[in-house]
């Protein structure tokens, strides 16, 4: 299991109320909900960065497109 590090956040009264309502109704801890939400946000952010980088490389390559057959050949798959 990965090690964890404590972090403090300040929530508005409304967010705190909704968080408590959610955790009570789903039987999970605030830590689980916040960790899942932040992890999901960061995973999406990493995916977007990687997609942006792939798009940049594609544009830099002159936006070359390949057929399936050309791509299989380029990858050395027969």
N, C-alpha and C positions, 0 to 999 in steps of 0.2 A: 504494500500500500504506500502511496506517495506521502511524503511528509507534508504537514500543513503548517501554516503560519497564521496567527491571529491577526485580524484586520477589523478596524472599527468603521462603521458607517453611520451617518445621521440620516434619519428618514422623517419625512413630514408626518404629522399625526394621521393624515388620511392614508398614506402608504403603510404606516405601522398598523393601523386598524385593519386594512385589507389583508396585509400579510398575516396578521394573527387569525383573522377569519379563515383565510386559505389554509394555514397550517393546521388549525383545529379541525376543519372539515375534511382534510386529506390525511390527517394522522402523520404528518411529517414535521421535521424541525425547521425553524427559521433558517438555520445554517444550511440545510439541504436545499431549500428553495432558493436562497440567495446564491449559493455555490452553483446550482444548476443554471440559474438565470445568467450569471456572469460568465460561466463556462460556455454557454450557448452563444452569447454575444461575442465572446472572443474567438470561438471557432468560426463563426460567420465572418468576422473581421479578417481572420487569417485566410479563409477561402477567397474573400474578395481581393485581398492583396495578391494572392497567387494567380487569380484570374486576370487581374490587371497586368501583372508581369507577363503572363502568357500572351495576352492581347498585345502588349507593347512589343514583345519579341516578334509576333506575327506581323505587326505593322512594319517593324524595322526590317523584316525579311522581304518586304515588298508585297506582303499579303498573298503570298504564294499559296495556292490551294492544290490539294492532291486528291486523285480518285482513290477508291479503296485499294485497287490493284497497285497503284503507285506507292501507297503508304505501306502495304504489305512488303513490297519489294524494298523500299527504303529501310524497313525494319529487319530485313533479311528473313522474313517468314514466307515459306513457299507453300 
